[in-house]
Amino acid sequence: MSRTIPTAMLTALGQDVVEPFFAVRLQFDGGDFNVWTGYGDRTINSLTYTGVGDILKIEGLDEVGDMAATSATVSLNGVDSNIVSAALSEPYQGRPAAIYFGVASVSDVVEVFSGFMDVMTIQDTGDTSAISLTIESKLVALDRVQGRRYTSESQKSRYPNDTFFDYVAELSDKEVLWGRTDENL
């Protein structure tokens, strides 16, 4: 995936000391869940991200040369029961998600992955829990079978007054004269 890296970030990455971080944005109906791999709050693209430090783990950020649908996994380890109950009660499948890369000394970030939330796994040990969420790339939608057909009934289910496909059956046996006049018959 081709992306533009801001000049300030390129400069910061060339320094002797670099403090990289990742940020994750999960968009739920009840509100966004924004975390980053540092400590304290950080503003990214006018949104506040909560620092979770080492408990955030991101896997599967692989670049592919072809148009393959990939996935990434975001995990939070050692979370308390409040976050687990929120995760269980909130519908999440198909909701947008994005993963960003940044450098602590620069306000700009680069989106390194985006897609839709797919599968959430929760492991409860009693005291703390671990939540893993798989995010599928937007290209996974190309693999899904579409339920639409090119028939009059399918068209009228969406547009009741549309009669375009009513005439397709008549046209299947129709002889069409194309590129010639009646004189050449």
Secondary structure, 3 states (H helix, E strand, C coil): CCCCCCHHHHHHHCCCCCCEEEEEEEEECCEEEEEECCCCEEEECCEEEEECHHHEEEECCCCCCCCCCCEEEEEEEEECHHHHHHHHHCCCCCCEEEEEEEECCCCCEEEEEEEEEEEEEEEECCCCEEEEEEEEEHHHHHHCCCCCCCCHHHHHHHCCCCCHHHHHHHHCCCCCCCCCCHHHC
